[in-house]
Amino acid sequence: MSEQGLDRVAGYERWFNTLFEEYFDTLSAGLDVPSFSRFTPQCLRLLRELSLRGGKRMRVVLLREAARLVTDKPVEGLEAAALSIELLQTHGLVHDDLIDDSPIRRGGPSTYYAYRERFPDHPRTAVGLTVLAGDLALALSLQVLLDAKVPVTVRQAMVEVQMRAAADTFVGQIIDLERDTAMPEEDVLHCVADYKSARYSILAPMQLGLLAAGEQSALFAKELRDYARLVGICGQMLDDYLDLFGDAAAMGKPTGTDIRDGKHSYTVSALLAAVDDAERRVVKAALGDPFCPPETIAAVREIGEHRGVPGRMQTDMRRYAEQATEVAAGWRSRWREEAVAFFEHVPLWSVNRTR
């Protein structure tokens, strides 16, 4: 990616972090909350803390760059769309951490564990408030679009995009849990990656950016879906790869989490397809053992390296990235070349990151 492109990405992150902080500063004034309620302000505080601990804001980057496919002029509606995207992400993180029983998120306590600490003797209250916090974030993600200062037709189209993205993500969560009940085929892994992450993290931001810029994204539905699916597969494969073969120091978290959680990820599937019977017993003994020691994870990693699993996964990731780049290259005759070039670079960037 060019130096200019990297500068834009950094600028989007700064722009949005300021916007998100301002949004939460004024949020309580816009909600109809009974004066006696103590739980509601606490819920808003937890949502704020989780939301503002965000990373590189790549969904916001994709939104802004999608608008730049059409024009380099200021575009109304991007602030509302960006808030909606990241509030939907907050919703997903809150519920993910409840489903996975995760204590940590983005370097701080997950919402679920914050509530568990607050209500140590009332576990049902902690679960209930966590669910409701996630639900509130989802409602807010749609409300900001309904309040967007854009033409009614654009506003309606943007809301429809986000509602569809949310529904697809819920289905993705369901089939993700279903995936872990049996060893899945590759097409099932691809489907989970598409529904659970690609549709709301890549496709929806691009659709919203195009809509805000005055483009009818529905006219290009198939190629946008194809691009998002391929990039989503790359990203999920890399996440799964790094969970076993990554550098724990660089990632800031231990490796082997997916194995301990019993997740039938791309890496686990690749491992079990490559090993002999004795090695398979080692992998399966570790799979789903929450107390699996680091030494066993290291042994599983060594088995994978011996069988060439990292190299095969890297080859597959690069192949899907190149296919996505080819899809984006087809946009040059229609949209602004500088922005198209950005989307050509995104797939390879997604497979070269180290955390």
N, C-alpha and C positions, 0 to 999 in steps of 0.2 A: 504494500500500500504506500502511496506517495506521502512525502512529508506534509504536503498540504492536506491530504485526506486524514492523516493522523491528527493534525491540528484541529480539523473540523470535529473529529470524534471527541477529542478532549474538550472542545468548546461546548458540544452538545451535553456532555456530562455535567459541566459546570452550570450551564443554563438550566438543565432540568433539576439538579439538586437544589438550586435556589428556588425554583418554581415549586418544588415539592414541599420544601420547608415553609414557604409562604402559604401554601394550600392548607397545611396542617395548623398553621398559626390562626387561620380564620375558620377552620372547620366547625368547631364547637358552636360558633355563633350562628351557623346555618342549620344546625340540627335542632329539632323540637325534642328537648330532653327534660324530663321532670326535674324540678329543682332539688328534690330530696335524693336523687340517684347518685350514689358514689361509684357504682360499678361502671356506669357508662363513661365517665371521664377517664377511669382507669383503662378501659378498653381502648379508647381513643389514644391514650398515651402509649399503650403497647403497640398499637398499629403504627403510630408515628415512629417509635423507636426502631421497629423492624424495617419499616419502609425507608427510613433515612440511612440505614446501614447498607444500602445497595452498592452494587459493584460498578461495572463500566457502563451500565444502562444501554446495552446493545439493542434492546427493543426500541428505545427512543432514537438511537442512531439510525436504525432501519426505517423508522417512521419519517425522520427528517430527510434522509437520503431518498426515500421513495417520492416525497414531494419535489425534491430537486430533479427527479427524472423529468418532471413536467416544466418546472420554472425555478429560477434562482431568486425570484422576488419573494418578499414576505408573504406568508400564507396564513389566513385566519383559520382557526380551529385546531392548529397543531398543539397548542398548550393543553386544550381539553383532551385531545386524543392521547397525548403523552401521559397525562395524569391517569386517564382511563386504563391505559396499558399497564402501568406500574401498580395501580391499585388492584387490578386483576391478578397481577403477579403476587402481590402481598396476600391476597385471598388464597392463592394456591400454596404459598409457603406455609401459611398458618395451618391449613388442612393437611398438607404433606407431613409436617412435623408431628401432627397428632396421629396420623396413620402409621408413620414410621417410628413413633415414640422417640423422636430426636430431641436431645437436650439443648443442642447448640445450633444456631443459625446465624450466619454472617458475623461470626466472632462474638456473639452475645447469646443470651438465653432465648430459646424458642418461646413463642407465645404460650404454648402448652405447658412448658416447664415453669414459666413465670407464674402461671395460674396454679400449678401444682405447689409451688413454694408459698403462694399466697393463701391457699386453702389445703394445707396438708392433711386435714382430717375430713375433708369433703371432696373426694375424688370425682364424684358425679358433677359437682359444681364446677370443678376445674375443666372437665371435659365439655360440659355444656357451654361455659363461657368461651372456651376456645372455638368451638363450632360457630357460635354466634359472632365472635370477632371476625372470623373468616367470612361469614355471610354478610356482615356489615361492609367489609371491604369490597365485596362483589357488588352490593347495592350502590355504594359510592362510585364505583367504576362506571356504572351506567348513568348515574345522576349527573356526573360532570359532563357527559356527552349531551344529555338532555338540556343542560344549561348552556351549551356551547353557542357562541354568537356566529352562527353560520346559517345559510338558507335551510328551510325546513326539510327539503328533499335530501340535502346533504346530511343533515342531522339524523334523519331517519335511517339513511343508508349506513351511517357510522354506528348507530346503535345496533342495527341488524348484524353488522360484522362482529361486534363485540359479544352479542348474545350468542351468535353461532360459535364463536371461538370459545366462549365459556362452556357451552354444551359439549363441544367436541373434547375439551379438556377433561370434563367430568367422565365422559365415556373412556377417555384415555386412562384415567385413574382406575376405572373399573377393570379394563382389560389388562392394565399393568398388574393388578392384584391377581387376576385370572391367569396371567402368564406364569406367575410364580408357583402355580399349583401343578405344573407339568413342564417337561422340557420342550420349549417352543421351537418351531421351525423358523427359518430366517425371515420369511414373509410376515410372521406374527411379530417378531422383533421390530421389523420395519414399520408395521402398522401401529404398534405401541408408540414408537418414536414420533410418528406422524401426528397421531391424535393427542398424545400427552404433552408434546412440546412444540413441534413445528407449526401447528396451526395457530396457536396463540402467540408464540414467540417470534415467528418469522412472517407467516402469511398475513395475519391480522394487522400488524404494524404497517406492512407494505400497502395493504388495501386501504387502511385509514389515511396514510400519507397521500396516496393517489386521489382518494375522494376529496380530501381537504384542498388539494391543488386543482380540483375541477375535472379530474379524469374519471371516467366511468370504469372502475376497476373490474366490474363484472364482464366487460368485453374481453378481458385477458385472463379470465378465471383459471383456465387450464394451465397456462404456462406459469402463472404465479404459484399455483398449487404444486406443480412439478418442481419448480425451483425450491420452494419452501420445504417440500418433503425431502429432497436430496440433501439440502443443507442441514435439516433436522436429523437425518440419519447420520450424517458426518459428526454432528455435535454430540449425539447420544453415544455413538460408537467411541468417540474420544473420551467422553466422561467415563464410560465403562472401562476403557483401556487404562486410563490414568488411575482408576481406583485400585488396580492391581500392579500395573507396571510403571506408574508415575513416581515422581520424586516427592516424598512426604514433606520434606522441608520446603520445597517450592510451593506446594499446594496449601501448606499450613494446616494439614490434617492427616491422620494416619491412613495408610492404605489397607485394603481388605474389607472395607465396610460392607460392600455388596455381598461378599462371600459370607460374612458373619450374619447378614440379614437374610440370607437364603434367596437372594434375587437371581433369577435366571437371565442374566444380562448377556450382552454380546460376548463379553470376555469369557464368562462361564460356559456359554454354548460352544465357543471356539476351543476352549480347554478340553471339554468333554468329548469333542469330536476328534481331538488330536492324540489323546493319551492311550496307553495300554491299560490292561485290567488293573494292575497294581497301582498305577498312578491315578486311575479313576477312583479307586477306593480312598486314596488320600484326599482328593478333591471333594468327593461326596461326604467324607467324614467332617470336613471343615465347613461345608455348605450348610448354612442355617444354624451354626453353633455360635451363639452370641459371646461365648467366652473363649473362642478360638484364639490361642496365643499368637503373638507376633512371629514366633519361630515357625509355626505351622503355615501362616500366611507367606512367609519367606520361602518355605519349602514348595508351596503351590506355585509361587512366582517362578521359582527355579525350574519346576516342571514345565511351565509354560514357555519359558525362554529356551529350554532344551528342545522342546518340540516346535520351535519356530513360530509360536502364536503371535508374539508382538509384530514380527515382520509381515505376517499375513494380514493382520488387522490394519496395519499401516497402509498396506497395498490397497485393501478394500476401501479404506477411508479416502485415500487419494483418488481412487477411481470414481467414487460418488461425487467428490468435490469437483473433479474435472467435468463430470456430466452436468453438474449445476452451473459451472462456468459457461459451458456451451449454451445452456438455456438462456442465461443472462446476455450472452453475446448476440443472441437473436433480437435483442431489443434496440440495437444501435440504429436501425433504420427508423425507429419510432420515437425514441426519447433522447434526451440530452446525453451526449457521449461521455462527458465527465462523470455524470452520476451512474451511467451504465457501467463504466470502468470500475467504479466502487463496488458494485454488486458482482462483478466478475472476480474481484479480489476476495470477497467475503468467504467463499467456500474454502479456499486454500488457507486463509487466515484461521478458519475454524478448526482445521486439522493440524495446525502448527503450534497452537497454544500449549502451554505446559501446566495450566491449572484452570 
